[in-house]
Amino acid sequence: MAKEKFIEDREKLENLAPVIKAPIKRHIFVCNGKSCSAVGSSSVKAEFERILESKGLRQGKESKGRNPLGEVVLTDCGSVGFCSIGTAVLVYPEGVWYGQVRADDVPEIIEEHIENGRIVERLALINLSKNDSGR
């Protein structure tokens, strides 16, 4: 089996993955597992995409309507163990896990949490930064 060749030149890495140079402040994960999908996770993700891109906050390629220097990475993820209380949305680095998120909740999460650093308590089920137990 051939050995994997790793790119050692930093400039080449940055050209291949512009996220390396972006001033990332937050990473949002939207669950798209079976249970979350059944309660509308695709519309939740679409609303995050729409608002983050319209505000120039979503990091990504300009050719996809995103900002190469955006502060927020938005990612789909599989089940996070909240199967009965989806749609689950996780926000890092704070470690806040939101549950039962609907597309209508997304503007509030973006304005309060992403832009102003205030956790949306009515949706927050776990807050890893709050204390050792995370609750």
Secondary structure, DSSP 8 states (H G I E B T S, - for coil): ---------HHHHHHH-GGGTS---EEEEEE-SHHHHHTTHHHHHHHHHHHHHHTT-BBS-GGGT-BTT-SEEEEEE---S-GGG---EEEETTTEEE-S--GGGHHHIIIIIIIT----TTTEEEETTTSTT--
